[in-house]
Amino acid sequence: MYAALWRLLPGPVWLKVAEALVLLAVVLWVLLAWVFPTVEPLLPFDRITVGD
């Protein structure tokens, strides 16, 4: 998976590293901005049943 991505990125090694870091930052930003807030109401973290 990572080798295929590395081969698809254009440029020399230093540019591939920079592009990979930018791609990682974009993926993390999308997860934190849209995916996690959308999924959070579906998770059972607020249903605590201690002391029934």
C-alpha positions, -999 to 999 in steps of 0.1 A, spaced: 0 0 0 26 25 10 50 14 -17 23 20 -43 16 54 -29 53 62 -29 56 52 -66 26 74 -75 40 105 -60 59 126 -85 94 141 -80 126 134 -62 127 119 -27 126 152 -8 95 162 -27 78 128 -22 84 132 16 69 167 16 39 154 -5 34 125 18 34 148 49 9 171 32 -14 141 24 -12 129 59 -21 163 73 -50 166 49 -63 131 60 -60 140 97 -78 173 91 -107 156 73 -110 130 100 -110 156 128 -132 181 110 -159 159 95 -156 122 102 -152 121 140 -179 147 147 -203 128 125 -197 95 141 -194 108 177 -232 108 184 -234 71 174 -207 60 200 -218 48 234 -193 70 254 -220 91 271 -241 61 283 -223 53 316 -240 28 339 -219 29 371 -238 21 403 -270 5 389 
